[in-house]
Amino acid sequence: MNVKLRIIELLEEYDKGKYSNIILNDYFKKNKLSQGEKGFVTEVFYGVIRNLIFIDYQIGKRTKKIKKTWIKNLLRLSIYQGFFMDSDEKGVVWEAAELSKKKYGIQVSKFINGVLRNFFRDEETIAELEGKGRYDIIYSCPAWFYEKLKKEYPKNYLEVLKSYKATPKMSVRVNGLKYSEDEFKAFAKELGINILKQVGEVFYIDSGSILDTEEFKEGKLIVQDGSSYLAAKYLGAEPGETVLDACSAPGSKTAVLASTMRNKGKVYALDIHEHKLRLIEENMQKLGIHIVDTRLLDARDVHNLKVEFDRVLVDAPCSGYGVLRKKPEAIYNKDMSNVEELARLQYSILEACSDNLKPGGVLVYSTCTIFREENTDNVKRFLEGHSEFSVMEIEKPGNVEGHFDELGGLVIDYREPYLDGFYIIKMRKKQAEEIC
């Protein structure tokens, strides 16, 4: 099958409301493609979604309503390929016209040809929008999101927008229970895979072929971003402790905790979805981890466990605006009311979990988003109402870009080209004698 026909299939699934990463993962599992084909499909599929507002705006300028989604998605991927990938524009137009001719005949082919030629001839495409100050269209974000960024990042909001339109890099964590960093480095070299960046046990690499290796299938490696790794690592879990991962799915942070504890002690992993808990259990078995106790439980009801914890990780459900490179549709399916609702949920989880933390215990609160409501404001409110907690200092790796907020929380921000955007703050619950 022509590779562009495959992309149209995927975009049609996306139009039905399915998550982009699930669509792509399922498709690659069911269909055999070469590494080159996988790379092209991934680039164009995600690229269209990342730039959807801009692309649909350009199509809308040149057409009336298009009823057939197949035609619209052919136009979308063709505009992305020709405009954002610097492909040969004439070749892109010709192939699109040929594909549409086979599917719908000569009239539709002429229509496709005309729309695309009109777009590629327009030299004022960006300049016109810049003149109108329509950076929300240029960078494909809802108007409310654009205004919010201007307010929170008044000096560099355009840089923030640009950063989250970049293509993400593959990253894997070495499972220290089964594999060593030196073994992985030698293995990557043998495969001709370049290591682009290392953050602790996490390696950013230039090839996704690692996922097809026996080393990955045997649990020596796990897909994980450096930011989520740091959130779990900062907790400082020790062998023999009792630890809570309050919002644990998909389990990569749970695995870091168990590995740091050298498989000694107990990690309670909570989630509200049974199928996600099954996935965590399967992953722990694959990784050789046997100290994780999964529980179907809302983290706000953690008191029902009747367990006191030495350490607690609250990686709270969030709007996900720090992971837009990997999940670009997140920018389209939420608004400010969702952010505010999530902030309330996050606070209630944080407060509930703090009650089950032992005096002298450590709590890490983290999110993969960039707005104050879900990060600094939430923690500030928590600290004001819980004098028994104090912020602990954390050290930012020298090769990770970011800054600390006024509370001491680490913000891995838009300047970081590899790691996800993240917020991480570490707190300690005082002993009774320290409070008096």
C-alpha atoms as one frame of an Amber mdcrd trajectory, in Angstrom:
protein
   0.000   0.000   0.000   1.198   3.522  -0.787   2.605   5.028   2.409   0.440
   8.157   2.090  -2.683   6.026   1.937  -1.574   4.584   5.266  -1.276   8.081
   6.736  -4.768   8.975   5.492  -6.114   5.896   7.300  -4.427   7.022  10.512
  -5.690  10.596  10.205  -9.222   9.311   9.685  -8.879   7.366  12.960  -7.663
  10.540  14.627 -10.681  12.446  13.274 -12.885   9.947  15.113 -11.406  11.079
  18.422  -8.816   8.378  19.093  -5.498   9.211  20.775  -2.649   9.683  18.317
  -0.087   7.561  20.175  -2.525   4.655  20.526  -3.472   4.870  16.838   0.150
   4.757  15.724   1.284   2.053  18.139  -1.618  -0.220  17.186  -1.003   0.344
  13.480   2.683  -0.529  13.698   1.877  -3.678  15.672  -0.568  -4.885  13.021
   1.324  -3.813   9.880   4.859  -4.565   8.753   6.684  -1.437   7.640  10.350
  -0.732   7.069  12.136   1.633   9.459  12.112   4.290   6.747   8.380   3.924
   6.219   7.738   4.036   9.965   9.793   7.211  10.233   7.938   8.917   7.389
   4.503   7.868   8.645   5.317   9.052  12.164   6.705  12.395  10.986   3.788
  13.234   8.702   1.019  11.879  10.956   2.198  13.787  14.024   3.263  16.759
  11.920  -0.245  17.220  10.531  -1.740  17.077  14.030   0.837  19.508  15.455
   0.033  22.031  12.734  -3.647  21.275  12.239  -5.056  24.759  12.824  -2.612
  26.323  10.369  -3.188  23.626   7.737  -6.985  23.703   8.022  -6.917  27.498
   7.871  -5.012  27.326   4.586  -7.401  24.722   3.177 -10.400  26.776   4.290
  -9.071  29.859   2.470  -9.040  27.967  -0.802 -12.082  25.688  -0.656 -15.650
  25.445   0.473 -16.575  22.761   3.013 -15.032  19.402   2.091 -17.424  16.581
   2.920 -15.097  13.647   2.321 -12.514  13.273   5.099 -10.263  11.260   2.763
  -9.868  14.293   0.469  -9.290  16.676   3.370  -6.645  14.427   4.878  -4.880
  14.073   1.549  -4.711  17.875   1.365  -3.534  18.063   4.972  -0.646  15.638
   4.597   0.359  17.152   1.246   0.513  20.669   2.687   2.511  19.394   5.653
   4.954  17.496   3.471   5.492  20.325   0.999   5.542  23.233   3.456   7.056
  21.863   6.660   9.317  19.098   5.340  10.810  20.985   2.409   9.838  18.218
   0.013   9.628  18.926  -3.702   6.355  20.825  -4.019   5.705  19.782  -7.619
   6.258  16.149  -6.693   3.905  16.445  -3.719   1.170  17.983  -5.896   1.612
  15.372  -8.626   1.410  12.434  -6.223  -1.660  13.846  -4.470  -3.388  14.359
  -7.811  -2.567  10.805  -8.883  -3.806   9.261  -5.624  -7.080  11.195  -5.807
  -7.534  10.276  -9.486  -7.349   6.571  -8.621  -9.757   7.029  -5.714 -12.356
   9.485  -7.087 -11.561  10.257 -10.734 -10.272  13.133 -12.824 -12.516  15.903
 -11.456 -11.394  15.413  -7.877  -7.823  15.112  -9.102  -8.090  18.533 -10.756
  -9.561  19.964  -7.556  -6.676  18.602  -5.447  -4.159  19.861  -7.973  -5.694
  23.342  -7.987  -5.886  23.736  -4.211  -2.311  22.603  -3.636  -0.816  24.635
  -6.478  -2.639  27.703  -5.190  -1.227  27.155  -1.705   2.369  26.561  -2.788
   2.319  29.646  -5.061   1.274  31.892  -2.164   4.487  33.553  -0.975   2.666
  35.577   1.695   1.428  32.541   3.625   3.251  33.358   6.868   3.928  37.066
   6.377   0.208  37.772   5.992  -0.585  36.057   9.301   2.331  37.743  11.078
   1.062  41.100   9.876  -2.270  40.371  11.525  -0.620  39.091  14.694  -2.212
  35.674  14.175   0.496  33.631  15.793  -2.198  31.351  17.175  -2.806  30.194
  13.591   0.870  30.101  12.643   1.669  27.855  15.611  -1.647  25.996  15.600
  -2.985  26.659  19.064  -6.429  27.742  20.309  -6.754  31.499  20.878  -7.279
  31.044  24.651  -4.050  29.033  24.922  -2.139  31.691  23.005  -3.429  34.461
  25.278  -2.630  32.411  28.361   0.953  31.863  27.198   1.359  35.587  26.498
   0.291  36.277  30.070   2.555  33.665  31.724   5.527  34.065  29.383   5.270
  37.699  28.196   8.868  37.910  26.955   9.185  34.569  25.213   5.747  33.104
  24.479   6.615  32.572  20.811   9.680  30.559  21.797   7.469  28.440  24.041
   5.075  27.785  21.157   7.896  26.932  18.764   9.489  24.521  21.226   6.386
  22.360  21.503   6.111  21.989  17.726   9.455  20.184  17.569   9.725  16.479
  16.793  10.446  14.464  19.970  13.356  12.062  20.301  13.099   8.426  21.332
  14.248   7.791  24.908  14.749   4.582  26.869  15.743   3.850  30.446  18.194
   1.095  31.261  16.631  -1.320  33.744  19.419  -1.644  36.308  17.930  -4.859
  37.650  18.746  -6.624  34.384  21.188  -4.502  32.418  23.998  -1.965  32.846
  24.578   1.394  31.206  27.879   0.173  29.755  26.142  -2.844  28.222  23.545
  -0.569  26.644  26.158   1.807  25.241  28.003  -1.111  23.643  24.744  -2.502
  22.288  23.712   0.855  20.792  27.108   1.186  19.132  26.782  -2.298  17.663
  23.407  -1.342  16.154  24.713   1.967  14.824  22.392   3.931  17.108  23.703
   7.294  18.295  23.204   8.436  21.873  22.120  12.069  21.766  21.805  12.760
  25.462  21.945  10.931  28.791  20.055  11.867  31.957  20.834   9.345  34.664
  19.679   5.960  33.383  17.701   7.524  30.500  19.223   7.705  27.014  17.917
   9.779  24.094  18.711   8.033  20.827  18.271   8.639  17.110  16.422   5.436
  16.209  13.231   3.689  17.225  14.567   0.345  15.999  15.599  -0.400  19.589
  11.967  -1.355  20.275  12.297  -4.362  17.958  15.294  -5.844  19.794  15.349
  -8.774  22.201  16.908  -6.500  24.814  13.759  -4.404  24.837  11.416  -7.396
  24.726  13.250  -8.996  27.661  12.760  -5.931  29.874  16.340  -4.728  29.903
  15.078  -1.430  28.523  11.863   0.528  29.006  10.530   3.543  27.131  10.726
   6.520  29.476  11.333  10.249  29.344  14.031  11.877  31.434  11.560  14.177
  33.184   9.352  11.417  34.554  12.527   9.537  35.527  13.748  12.542  37.524
  10.385  12.942  39.274  10.655   9.378  40.595  14.397   9.543  41.238  14.141
  12.732  43.318  11.887  10.880  45.760  15.005   9.076  46.967  13.267   5.799
  47.782  15.425   3.421  49.834  15.475  -0.394  49.989  13.022  -1.720  52.566
  10.769   1.336  52.605   7.026   1.502  52.024   6.364   3.849  49.110   3.229
   5.138  47.383   2.938   5.900  43.672  -0.416   7.646  43.869  -1.238   7.977
  40.162   0.889   5.206  38.751  -0.152   4.386  35.175   1.546   3.545  32.871
   4.078   2.414  35.485   7.412   3.751  34.250   7.878   5.837  37.411   6.763
   2.876  39.529   9.571   0.889  37.908  12.123   3.594  38.746  11.024   3.525
  42.394  11.285  -0.274  42.610  14.650  -0.305  40.840  16.021   2.418  43.140
  14.839   0.304  46.091  16.708  -2.670  44.567  13.519  -4.746  44.688  13.389
  -4.564  48.500  10.423  -3.081  50.347   6.987  -2.324  48.929   5.564   0.057
  46.355   1.821   0.605  46.285   0.729   1.588  42.767  -2.738   3.126  42.503
  -4.938   3.780  39.504  -8.660   4.111  38.816  -8.600   1.964  35.656  -8.319
  -1.798  35.956  -6.842  -2.261  32.476  -4.037   0.169  33.330  -3.223  -1.774
  36.468  -2.988  -4.963  34.399  -0.551  -3.172  32.098   1.558  -2.126  35.099
   1.584  -5.703  36.403   2.667  -7.044  33.006   5.444  -4.465  32.785   6.701
  -5.183  36.298   6.884  -8.886  35.510   8.768  -8.167  32.301  11.218  -5.899
  34.165  11.827  -8.436  36.914  10.182  -6.327  39.623   8.249  -8.105  42.374
   7.687  -5.505  45.127   4.816  -3.611  43.473   1.309  -3.977  44.909  -1.257
  -2.594  42.442  -4.543  -1.295  43.827  -7.716  -0.182  42.026  -8.217   2.988
  44.033  -8.757   6.705  43.591  -5.760   8.442  45.169  -8.150  10.774  46.998
  -9.288   7.708  48.958  -5.796   6.517  49.878  -6.777   6.572  53.571  -8.740
   3.372  52.847  -5.428   1.524  52.534  -4.720   2.245  56.218  -0.985   2.367
  55.433   1.569   4.986  56.419   4.229   5.639  53.814   7.887   6.549  54.081
   7.697   8.319  50.737   4.933   9.405  48.380   5.047  10.278  44.689   2.105
  12.319  43.425   2.546  12.599  39.663  -0.879  14.111  39.289  -3.290  13.911
  36.339  -2.813  17.136  34.402  -3.554  19.015  31.199  -0.401  17.591  29.580
   0.832  20.822  28.010   4.425  19.826  28.732   4.229  16.767  26.471   2.766
  18.409  23.369   5.654  17.155  21.252   4.516  13.587  21.926   0.771  14.160
  22.336   0.036  17.139  20.087  -3.749  16.784  20.230  -3.718  17.791  23.921
  -3.613  21.408  22.817  -6.965  21.083  21.029  -9.119  19.056  23.409  -8.960
  21.133  26.605  -9.621  24.714  27.648  -9.047  26.909  30.687 -12.004  25.405
  32.530 -10.301  21.994  32.234  -7.081  23.441  33.651  -8.932  24.857  36.646
 -10.841  21.613  37.176  -7.629  19.601  37.016  -5.950  21.957  39.482  -8.711
  21.238  41.989  -8.329  17.491  41.439  -4.556  17.686  41.817  -4.858  19.595
  45.071  -7.310  17.099  46.551  -4.973  14.202  45.633  -1.966  16.004  47.094
  -3.798  16.751  50.330  -5.161  13.221  50.704  -1.791  11.575  50.101   0.006
  13.919  52.471  -2.137  12.615  55.340  -0.750   9.099  54.850   2.877  10.204
  54.874   4.859   9.397  58.013   6.407  12.270  59.994   9.876  12.776  58.557
   8.693  11.319  55.253   9.260  12.763  51.775   6.675  13.700  49.128   7.321
  14.623  45.503   4.590  16.437  43.578   4.940  16.577  39.809   3.001  17.270
  36.627   3.786  17.244  32.909   2.263  20.651  32.292   3.417  24.277  32.176
   0.764  26.482  33.791   0.974  27.908  37.328  -2.539  26.843  38.301  -1.507
  23.186  38.234   2.000  23.712  39.583   3.269  26.623  41.680  -0.176  27.915
  42.709  -1.291  24.463  43.837   1.817  23.861  45.944   1.759  27.377  47.386
  -1.805  26.841  48.560  -0.839  23.449  50.000   2.138  24.834  51.942   0.071
  27.699  53.310  -2.423  25.209  54.728   0.124  22.609  55.878   2.823  24.170
  58.009   4.135  20.681  58.787   5.593  20.528  55.266   8.704  22.269  53.988
  10.331  22.323  50.559  13.543  20.354  50.081  16.272  21.445  47.714  16.741
  19.417  44.550  19.664  19.594  42.167  19.018  20.094  38.482  21.254  17.994
  36.206  23.753  20.207  34.446  22.645  19.095  30.990  18.925  19.754  31.593
  17.447  23.163  30.798  14.984  24.707  33.221  14.537  27.009  36.196  13.296
  26.984  39.777  10.075  28.729  40.780   9.796  30.916  43.883   9.005  27.864
  46.030  12.006  25.816  44.931  10.155  23.655  42.427  12.003  22.635  39.271
  10.417  23.679  35.991  11.855  21.798  33.016  10.864  24.390  30.475  10.657
  25.227  26.789  14.432  25.658  26.462  14.995  21.927  27.003  15.130  20.288
  23.535  14.872  16.652  24.651  13.032  16.200  27.957   9.300  16.739  28.378
   8.087  19.934  30.007   7.652  19.087  33.692   7.181  20.504  37.170   8.795
  18.741  40.148   8.882  19.809  43.787  10.130  17.827  46.773   8.709  18.307
  50.281   9.337  16.847  53.719   6.825  16.278  56.489   8.248  17.534  59.765
   8.509  15.442  62.909   6.163  16.408  65.771   8.993  18.024  67.749   9.923
  20.193  64.733   6.421  21.640  64.502   6.173  22.702  68.157
